[in-house]
Every structure is written in structure tokens, then in C-alpha cells.
Amino acid sequence: MNRRHGIQALLATAVSAITGPVAASAARLRIGLTSVILADQVAFLSRWERYLSSNVGCEVSFVARESYQAILDLLFSGQIDAAWICGYPYIRYESDLSLLAVPLYEGEPVYQAYLIRSRQLDVAIKQWSDLRGKVLAYSDPLSNSGWLVAQVQLALAGVRERDLKRVFFAHGHRNVAEAVAARLAQAGSIDGYVWETMRQQGMAAIAQTEVVWKSERHGFPPLVTLRNTAHPFRPQLQQAVLSMSNDGAGQALLHDLNLTGFTAGSPDLFDSIRRQAQTVPGSGVGA
């Protein structure tokens, strides 16, 4: 097993512990998400499930998958009832999706994309144009900060993907940081909230990486439901999420997520992502 696959296998262990056959029903409510950034993912999600179940009035559980596409497939097929996705797939499938809640990071429903590099490089990378001949790690093909932003910035810098030595998807922002730290990639396109939260939690990969560029602010990855499918407990779920900052147990969960709360949000939060996508061929968003 090479180092890249080793990293992915370790992180997949936590995901597999809460992944299994999915069957949605009115008696319970299932929320899909990709791998979160906490070291104790399984324990944390169990706490959050208990909290939401108590406040929603039905059993609430999380279903983890490695990619946004896998989560969307479950949502569109009715196997889950809500999903925590990214702003990019939200604007791609906006006609089919309804906002449930948007997280607040440092009090605002926005975040930034980062370009990070290894601290151990012999040749410095200071901007996107310096990536010619280098290996670049993406997060997910449906990630704003982990793919779409990079496409826009490379184009602005006059760098075509064929000018890079290699690109690959690490399948998760934490994996991007781990890959750059291990020098499997010389740079990575990553969610700034994830990088900052890993730094706050003292994760080893952060000591081996550094930020060289930050994007404008974009709408934070939202929680969504299907527009034309109403789970009977959807209003209670939304209220429970929006009210997390009002009690001690909810505040403790938010602290572990490095969030300050949730807001109902609005589609215009994601206008900057729409504008970007309209400039990227193959983004699935028309001009």
C-alpha cells in the first residue's frame, strides 16, 4: 500500500463505521454527509444524532460517504432525507434542492478556499502560476474550494491542467492536507474552514503545510433537502439545527465543529459560486 492509499484507508475507517445499508422512512430521518474533520468522528456523530433525535422527535442518524456525488445519489433516490453538501453542487442542482440551514463560521455564513503548499518544498509556490510542472491535489469533483475555485484561478493565471505535472482527487479536504503534508502533492486546493479547524485541533498535517493564497468569501456548504419531497419532521429538524446555539449541549457540538451556529440562509449567498461556475467549461452551470 502506497502512502496516498494509506492516508485514504485510515480516514475511510471512520466513515465505514457509520456507513451501511440505507433505507429511509417517516419513522426516522437520515442526513447524508461526507467525512467530517474530527479525529473522533464516530463518537461525535453519535452525540449529534442523540441531540437531534431528542429535539426533532424522531430517530435521526447520519450516513457518511466519500464523495458529494454519492451523497446526492442517495438524496435523489430517496434513501436519505437531507444532506450536508457544498455550495457548488447546490447551485448545480438548485432547481431540485431546498436550503435547510447554512452553518455560521466565525459568525458568518461564508468561508474561503485556500491554496496550500508543503513547507518542505525546495522550490517555493507563492501563487497559482507557480504550479506549472507541479503536482496539485483536489478534494472532490463537486467541491467549490476543492475543485471549482482552482479551475478559475488556474485559468486566470494562464495555467492549463496539462501544464501541471499531475493532478488527483484526495476525496476529502482533510485528505488534501494530509497529501500535501506527506509530499504526495506539492500543493492543494482546500476548504479554508477545514484547514483552520485542523490547525485549531492540532492535527499534524497542518505543521507541514502553509497557506499561500485565499479566495473571496463564498456561501458556506449548506444543509439541503429535496424541493418537492417533504419529510414530516423536516420543520422540526430545521428548528433543531437553527436552535443549537441556544443550549449547552448544542453549543458543545458547535464548538467541536468550530462553528458558531446555523442560519436559514438564502440562495443569493451562493452567487459568487454561480458566477465562477459560469466561467468554467464542464461545470454543469450555464452562463
C-alpha positions as CSV (number, residue, x, y, z in Angstrom):
1,M,0.0,0.0,0.0
2,N,1.5,3.4,-1.0
3,R,1.4,6.4,1.2
4,R,-1.5,8.0,-0.6
5,H,-3.7,5.0,-0.3
6,G,-2.6,4.5,3.3
7,I,-3.9,8.0,4.2
8,Q,-7.2,7.4,2.5
9,A,-7.6,4.0,4.1
10,L,-7.1,5.4,7.6
11,L,-9.7,8.1,7.1
12,A,-12.1,5.7,5.4
13,T,-12.1,3.6,8.6
14,A,-14.1,6.2,10.5
15,V,-16.5,6.6,7.6
16,S,-17.2,2.9,7.2
17,A,-18.1,2.6,10.9
18,I,-21.2,4.7,10.2
19,T,-21.9,3.6,6.6
20,G,-24.2,0.8,5.8
21,P,-27.4,-0.1,4.0
22,V,-29.7,2.9,3.7
23,A,-33.5,2.7,3.9
24,A,-35.4,6.0,4.5
25,S,-38.7,6.0,6.4
26,A,-41.0,8.5,8.0
27,A,-40.2,7.0,11.4
28,R,-36.6,8.3,11.2
29,L,-34.7,10.9,9.4
30,R,-31.3,10.3,7.8
31,I,-28.8,13.0,7.0
32,G,-26.0,12.3,4.5
33,L,-22.6,13.9,4.7
34,T,-19.0,13.4,3.6
35,S,-16.2,12.6,6.0
36,V,-16.0,15.3,8.7
37,I,-12.7,16.6,10.0
38,L,-12.9,15.5,13.6
39,A,-10.4,12.9,14.9
40,D,-13.3,11.2,16.9
41,Q,-15.8,11.3,14.0
42,V,-17.9,8.3,15.1
43,A,-18.2,9.4,18.7
44,F,-19.1,13.0,17.7
45,L,-21.7,11.9,15.2
46,S,-23.3,9.6,17.8
47,R,-23.6,12.6,20.1
48,W,-25.1,14.8,17.4
49,E,-27.6,12.0,16.5
50,R,-28.8,11.8,20.1
51,Y,-29.1,15.5,20.4
52,L,-31.1,15.9,17.2
53,S,-33.3,12.9,17.9
54,S,-34.2,14.3,21.2
55,N,-35.1,17.7,19.7
56,V,-36.7,16.6,16.5
57,G,-39.0,13.9,18.0
58,C,-37.9,11.0,15.8
59,E,-34.8,9.0,15.3
60,V,-32.1,11.0,13.4
61,S,-29.0,9.3,12.0
62,F,-26.1,10.2,9.8
63,V,-24.9,8.4,6.7
64,A,-21.4,9.1,5.5
65,R,-20.0,8.6,2.0
66,E,-16.7,9.6,0.5
67,S,-18.0,11.9,-2.2
68,Y,-20.6,14.5,-2.8
69,Q,-21.9,12.6,-5.8
70,A,-22.5,9.5,-3.6
71,I,-24.5,11.6,-1.1
72,L,-26.5,13.3,-3.9
73,D,-27.3,9.9,-5.4
74,L,-28.8,8.8,-2.0
75,L,-30.7,12.0,-1.7
76,F,-32.2,11.9,-5.2
77,S,-33.1,8.3,-4.8
78,G,-35.0,9.0,-1.6
79,Q,-32.6,6.9,0.6
80,I,-31.7,9.9,2.8
81,D,-33.9,12.9,3.8
82,A,-31.3,15.7,4.0
83,A,-27.7,16.2,3.0
84,W,-24.8,18.4,4.1
85,I,-23.2,19.2,0.7
86,C,-21.1,22.0,-0.9
87,G,-22.2,25.3,-2.5
88,Y,-21.2,24.1,-5.9
89,P,-23.5,21.0,-6.1
90,Y,-26.2,23.2,-4.5
91,I,-26.1,25.7,-7.4
92,R,-25.8,22.9,-10.0
93,Y,-29.0,21.2,-8.8
94,E,-30.7,24.2,-7.3
95,S,-34.0,23.6,-9.1
96,D,-34.3,20.3,-7.2
97,L,-32.9,21.4,-3.8
98,S,-34.2,23.5,-0.9
99,L,-32.0,25.1,1.7
100,L,-32.5,23.6,5.2
101,A,-29.7,25.6,7.0
102,V,-26.3,27.2,6.4
103,P,-23.6,27.0,9.0
104,L,-22.1,30.1,10.6
105,Y,-18.3,30.1,10.7
106,E,-16.9,32.9,12.9
107,G,-20.5,34.3,13.0
108,E,-20.9,34.5,9.2
109,P,-22.4,32.0,6.6
110,V,-19.3,32.2,4.5
111,Y,-15.8,30.7,4.1
112,Q,-12.8,30.9,1.8
113,A,-10.9,28.5,-0.4
114,Y,-7.1,28.2,0.3
115,L,-4.2,27.2,-1.8
116,I,-1.7,25.4,0.4
117,R,1.8,24.1,-0.2
118,S,4.2,21.8,1.6
119,R,6.6,23.6,4.0
120,Q,9.3,21.3,2.9
121,L,9.5,22.3,-0.8
122,D,12.8,23.2,-2.3
123,V,11.0,25.4,-4.9
124,A,8.6,27.9,-3.4
125,I,5.0,28.1,-4.6
126,K,3.6,31.6,-4.0
127,Q,0.8,31.8,-6.5
128,W,-1.3,29.8,-8.9
129,S,1.1,30.5,-11.8
130,D,3.9,28.7,-9.9
131,L,2.0,25.4,-10.2
132,R,3.4,24.7,-13.7
133,G,5.2,21.3,-13.5
134,K,3.9,20.6,-10.0
135,V,1.5,18.0,-8.5
136,L,-1.8,19.5,-7.3
137,A,-4.3,17.8,-5.1
138,Y,-8.0,18.5,-5.4
139,S,-10.7,17.4,-2.9
140,D,-13.8,16.4,-4.9
141,P,-15.1,17.0,-8.4
142,L,-18.2,18.7,-6.9
143,S,-16.3,20.8,-4.4
144,N,-16.2,24.6,-4.7
145,S,-13.0,25.1,-2.7
146,G,-11.5,21.8,-3.7
147,W,-12.0,22.0,-7.5
148,L,-14.1,24.8,-8.9
149,V,-12.1,27.7,-7.4
150,A,-8.9,26.0,-8.7
151,Q,-10.2,25.9,-12.2
152,V,-11.0,29.6,-12.2
153,Q,-7.7,30.6,-10.7
154,L,-5.6,28.4,-13.0
155,A,-7.3,29.9,-16.0
156,L,-6.7,33.4,-14.7
157,A,-3.1,32.5,-14.2
158,G,-2.8,31.1,-17.8
159,V,-2.1,27.6,-16.5
160,R,-3.7,24.7,-18.3
161,E,-4.2,21.4,-16.5
162,R,-1.8,19.8,-18.9
163,D,0.9,22.3,-17.7
164,L,0.8,20.6,-14.3
165,K,2.8,17.5,-13.7
166,R,-0.2,15.7,-12.3
167,V,-3.5,16.3,-10.5
168,F,-5.5,13.9,-8.4
169,F,-8.6,13.9,-6.1
170,A,-7.9,13.1,-2.5
171,H,-11.6,12.6,-1.7
172,G,-11.9,15.0,1.3
173,H,-10.3,18.2,2.4
174,R,-8.5,16.6,5.3
175,N,-7.0,14.2,2.8
176,V,-5.8,17.1,0.7
177,A,-3.9,18.5,3.7
178,E,-2.5,15.0,4.5
179,A,-1.4,14.5,0.9
180,V,0.4,17.8,0.8
181,A,2.0,17.2,4.2
182,A,3.2,13.8,3.0
183,R,4.5,15.5,-0.2
184,L,2.3,13.3,-2.4
185,A,1.3,16.7,-3.8
186,Q,3.3,19.9,-3.8
187,A,0.1,22.0,-3.4
188,G,-3.6,21.5,-2.7
189,S,-6.9,23.3,-3.2
190,I,-8.7,23.1,0.1
191,D,-11.6,24.5,2.2
192,G,-10.1,27.2,4.4
193,Y,-12.5,26.4,7.2
194,V,-11.3,22.8,7.2
195,W,-7.6,23.9,7.3
196,E,-8.2,26.3,10.1
197,T,-10.2,23.8,12.1
198,M,-7.4,21.2,11.7
199,R,-5.0,23.8,12.9
200,Q,-7.2,24.6,15.9
201,Q,-7.3,20.9,16.7
202,G,-3.5,20.5,16.4
203,M,-3.6,18.0,13.6
204,A,-0.1,17.0,12.5
205,A,-0.6,17.7,8.8
206,I,-1.0,21.5,9.4
207,A,2.5,21.8,10.8
208,Q,3.8,20.5,7.4
209,T,1.7,22.8,5.2
210,E,1.1,26.6,4.8
211,V,-1.4,28.8,3.1
212,V,-0.1,30.8,0.1
213,W,-3.5,32.2,-1.2
214,K,-7.0,32.8,0.0
215,S,-10.1,33.3,-2.2
216,E,-13.0,35.7,-1.8
217,R,-15.7,34.7,0.6
218,H,-18.3,32.2,-0.6
219,G,-21.5,30.8,0.8
220,F,-20.7,28.1,3.4
221,P,-21.5,24.4,2.4
222,P,-25.3,24.1,3.2
223,L,-27.6,21.5,4.5
224,V,-30.3,20.8,1.9
225,T,-33.4,18.7,1.3
226,L,-35.2,17.8,-1.9
227,R,-37.5,20.7,-3.0
228,N,-40.6,18.5,-3.8
229,T,-40.3,15.9,-1.1
230,A,-41.3,16.9,2.4
231,H,-40.3,14.6,5.3
232,P,-42.9,15.0,8.0
233,F,-40.2,16.0,10.5
234,R,-38.4,18.5,8.2
235,P,-39.7,21.6,10.1
236,Q,-38.6,20.1,13.4
237,L,-35.1,19.2,12.0
238,Q,-34.6,22.7,10.7
239,Q,-35.7,24.2,14.0
240,A,-33.4,21.9,16.0
241,V,-30.4,22.8,13.8
242,L,-31.1,26.6,13.9
243,S,-31.5,26.5,17.7
244,M,-28.3,24.6,18.5
245,S,-26.6,27.8,19.8
246,N,-29.4,28.3,22.4
247,D,-28.5,25.5,24.8
248,G,-25.4,24.0,26.3
249,A,-25.4,20.6,24.5
250,G,-25.9,22.3,21.2
251,Q,-23.1,24.8,21.9
252,A,-20.7,22.0,22.8
253,L,-21.4,20.3,19.5
254,L,-20.9,23.5,17.6
255,H,-17.7,24.1,19.4
256,D,-16.4,20.7,18.3
257,L,-17.3,21.6,14.7
258,N,-15.7,25.0,15.0
259,L,-19.0,26.7,14.1
260,T,-21.0,29.4,15.9
261,G,-24.4,28.3,14.8
262,F,-26.7,27.9,11.8
263,T,-28.9,30.2,9.8
264,A,-31.8,29.6,7.4
265,G,-29.7,31.2,4.6
266,S,-30.8,32.3,1.2
267,P,-29.9,31.3,-2.4
268,D,-28.0,34.6,-3.0
269,L,-25.3,33.5,-0.6
270,F,-24.1,31.3,-3.4
271,D,-24.0,34.0,-6.1
272,S,-20.2,34.1,-6.2
273,I,-20.1,30.3,-6.8
274,R,-22.6,30.7,-9.6
275,R,-20.5,33.4,-11.2
276,Q,-17.4,31.2,-11.1
277,A,-19.2,28.1,-12.4
278,Q,-20.5,30.0,-15.4
279,T,-16.9,30.7,-16.5
280,V,-15.7,27.0,-16.2
281,P,-16.4,24.7,-19.2
282,G,-18.0,21.5,-18.0
283,S,-19.1,22.9,-14.7
284,G,-22.7,22.0,-15.4
285,V,-23.9,25.6,-14.9
286,G,-24.8,27.7,-17.9
287,A,-24.0,31.3,-18.3
